[in-house]
Each structure stands twice: as structure tokens, then as C-alpha cells.
Amino acid sequence: MAAAQLTSTCFVPSYDGLRSSASKASSVMVALPFGSFKLKSTRGLVVKAATTVAPKYTTLKPLGDRVLVKIKAAEEKTIGGILLPSTAQTKPQGGEVVAIGEGRTIGDKKVDIGVKTGTPVVYSKYAGTEVEFNGLSHLVLKEDDIVGILETDDVKDLKLLNDRVLIKVEEAEETTAGGLLLTQATKEKPSIGMVIAVGPGLLDEEGNRAGLPVSPGNTVLYSKFAGNDFKGADDSEYIALRASDIMAVLS
């Protein structure tokens, strides 16, 4: 049976501080029998997930421990100046706090929101509800979904909140145990790294910080698909994740 070959090219996002970049992944060749598929144009198809707030509403006040964040605009070019199509632009993970709720109650203690308006923050990848408000993209999320405060372009300056931990990822092995050189595509993503900074810990039932089981300088084994990935100013890979995603301390 005759077969058709489809070549697909995708963009793999990475982070340089909070600035996104994209690199071209290897093409994938797929063999399919003729007559078994149809190609249908999707040009003009727009999927808009955000909730649009009508212009007649001029104020959006978050409730409880929720925060309103104005989303940082997606990068339209790579660091090398290559223009990115909208489908390849990386979804931002940072923005500016523009409104906060009144906080929450733990036991008989009132706990205020840990960030203030105007604070630049980094938040979890898939957190919150996106809304279009005053013509701009915003995110309504819980305070616990905020990873930390970042006032510079260097992720090492990230001030972590709650139970978050910042880890410098150990570099991937360049060769196999038998000495074979690994290509970029075949290098296994590391899940070992050194703790750079830790947050103050979660609040217990009495409103006190419980602390974390790891400290800066510890080498740890963590869950492979957890946290937010970043590239630091030193070109090293970093990951910010919850302490509960760390499985062991290595020595």
C-alpha cells in the first residue's frame, strides 16, 4: 500500500528568567496509508479561553485569599531575534499584582495576603482563571499558587513563598555508561539538583510557619514532572517546586 510522509516541526519553550525563548525540535516522519485521513484547514479558527469582563465593570475585587495579577506579555521573538508565530509563543508565568483579597482565617487568627499590589510575581504554570479586564489579560488565582516574588531578570533572586523550593538542576549526562555520546534529544531530563533557596513553609492550624525539611546546599531527588522550569542568567537550568515534590536528600 502506498504511504504518505508527514513532516511536523514544533517549538519547545524554555525560560530565560521570565523571558521565553524557543528552539526548533527535530522533524518527525510519520507513514500513513493513502485514503485513511483527510486534511482540513483550520485557518481562522480562534480558541479564546479567557472570560471577558464587560467595560461597564470598572473594578474587580478578589475575595478571600485570591489575588488579581496582570499577566506579563508573551515574548514575540526569540533571544536571537526570530519572530515567533502565536502558536509558538510561550505562555507567561509571571505578572504584576494589581488587587488582593482580604486574606483568610486559620483557627482564630486572621492571615493577610503575603504580597502587595505592584509586586512582580511568578506563579504556577496552570493556576488560576484567566480574564480579560480593562482590555488586558489578567489571572485570578489563590495566594498559594504564587511561587515567589521576582524583581530582577535572574531567577536566583526569586523570593520564595510558602513551601516552595528553588533548585539548580544537575546537568544531564553527556555520555552513556558505555561511553556513547548522547544527542540533545536523547539526554534524559535530570531530576537531581542542589537546593538554592527555600520558602518559609506552610502555615499550621495555629497560623505559625511549619518550616521545610530541606536547606540550601542539600542535593535532592525530586519528582520529574513537578514545578516551574527556568533558565538563569548564568545559563544554568533551575526549577521551583513544592517541598512535597522532593523525594529524598542525597549525600
N, C-alpha and C positions, 0 to 999 in steps of 0.2 A: 504494500500500500504506500502511495506517495506521502511524503510528510512535509510539513512546513516548519520553518525555524523562526522563532520569535526572539528578538534581542531586546532585552529590557535594561535600562540604565536608571539607577536610583541614586539619591543623595543621602549620605549618612551624616547626621548632625553631630557636632561636638560643641563644647563651650570653651571660650577663651574669656575667663572672668564671667561676665554676663553677656559677652558678645558672641553671637553664634557664628560658626563657620561651617562650610560643607565641603566634603571631599567626594570624588566620584568613585563609586563602588564598581566592582568588576561586572561585566555584562554577563547575563545568564541566558544560556541557549536552551530552548525547550522544543522538543519534537512533538508535533501533534498531527494526527491524520487529517487530510483534507475532508471537508464536509462535516466535521464534528464540532465546528464553532462558527460564530458569526461575529464580525467586528462592528460595533455600534458606536457612533460618535457621541461623546459626552460634552462636546463644546457648548458652552453656555449654561451648563449645569452648575448652580451655586448652592452649596450647603452652608447655612448660617445657623450655628448652634446657640449664639448669644441671645438673651432676652433683651428686646429693645424697650427702653423706658420712654414714654411719650414726652415731648417737650413741655407739656403743661405741668409736669412734675419737676420741680427745681431742687428738691432736697431728697437725699437718700440716707436715712439714719439706720446703721446696723443695730441689731438688737443683741443683748447678752454678750457673749464673748466673741462676736463676729467683728470682722474688720473689712472695710472697703479699700481696695487697692487699685490705683490707676496703673494699668499694665504697661510695662516698657515696650516700646515699638519693636517689632521684629526687624532684624537686620536684612536689608535688601541686597547686600553684596557680601562676598567673602572677603577675608582679610587681603587677598590678592587682587581685589577689585572686580571679580567676576560677578555679573548681575545674576541674581537668583530668581527663578520663577516662583510664584506664590506657593506652589505645591512643595517647594524645597526649602522654604524659609522655616527656620526652627521656631517652635512655639516658645516665647519667652518664659522665664521662670522668675522674673523679678519685676518690681514696680515700686510705686510710692504710696504710702498710706495716706488716704485723704479723709477718712472718717473712721471712728471706732465706736463700739458699743459701750454699755455701762459696766461691763465686766460680769463676773459670776460669783456665786456664793458657794463656799466649800465649808461644810459644817455650819458654824455660826459666824464664819469670817468672810467678809467681802473682799474679793480679789480683783484689782483693776487690770485692765488690758496692759500687757507688757511693752507695747510700742505706742508711739505718739504720732499724730498727724505730721506729715512731712518726712517721715522716716523711710529711707530706701531699704526694702526688704527682699529676701529671696524666699520663695515658697515651694511647697511640694509640687511635683510635676502635674498631677491630675486633680489637684484640690479645687474646691470652691465651685461657684456658679458664675459664669461669665455674663455680664450685662453691658449693653450699650447705653451710656448715660451722658447727657450733655454732648453727644457726638463723639465720645471717646470710649475706648474699651476699658472696662473695669472688671474686677473679680471680687465677689463677696465670699469670704472664707472664714473659717474659725481661726482664732489666735493660735491654736495648737498646730495648724497647718503651715505656719510660718517657720521656716528653718532657721533664719537668723537675720541680722542687720548687716548690710554691706555698703559702706560709704566710699569705697575705692573700687578700682578695677581688678584688684588682686584678691582672689578667693581666700588667701591666707589671713586676710584681715576680717574674715567673716566672724561676727559676734553671735555665737550660737544661743538659741533659746531652748528652754525646757530640757528634753532628754536627747538632744541632737549631739552628734559626734562628727568631727571633721577628720578625715583620714587621707594621708598621702599614699596613693596606690603604688604597690611594688611593681616595678617594671616587668613586663611579660618576658618569658624566656625566649631567647633568640634561636636556640637550637633544641633538638630533642635530646633525650638521654643517650641516644646512639650517635649524636654528633651531627644530625641532619639539620641544615639551615631552614628555619621556618619563615614562610612569607607572612606578610601583614594579615592576610585573610585567614591563615591557619593558626595564628597565635591565639592561645586561649586567654580570655579575659581574666585577669588576676582577681582573686578575692581575698588577698592578703595585703596589709598595709600598716603604716605607722600612724598612731593617733597624734594629731597636731594640736587639737583643741577640743574641749568638751563644754557642754552647756551646764547650767546649774542644777538640772534634774527636775523631775516632775513634782507637783505639789501633792502631799499626802492628805488624808482626810481632815487633818488639823490645820491645813494651809501652810505647812512647812516643806521646804525643799528636801527631797529624799537623797540627793546625791547620785552619782553614777559609779558603776563597778570598774570603769577603766580610767586611765590617766594619760596625759600627754607623755609620749615616749614609748607607750606599750605597742608591741606588734600584735596585731589581731587578725583573726579569721572571721570574715563577715559573709552574710548572705549575698549570693552572686547578683541577684536582680533587685537589690534594695537601693533606696536613696537617690540622690541627685548627683549627676556627674559634672565635673568642671575641669577646665584646663587652667592652670595657674600662670602667673606672669613669668615663672621660671620654666614654663613649657611642660611641667610635670602634671600628671593626672591626679585629681582629688575627687573624693566622694563624701557627701554629707548625708548621714543616715541616723536612724534612731538607735539608741543603745541596745534595744531589744533585738536588733538585726545583727548584732555582734555575737558570734557563737563561741569563741574561745580566745584566750590570750596565749600567745606563743612566746617561748623563751629558749 
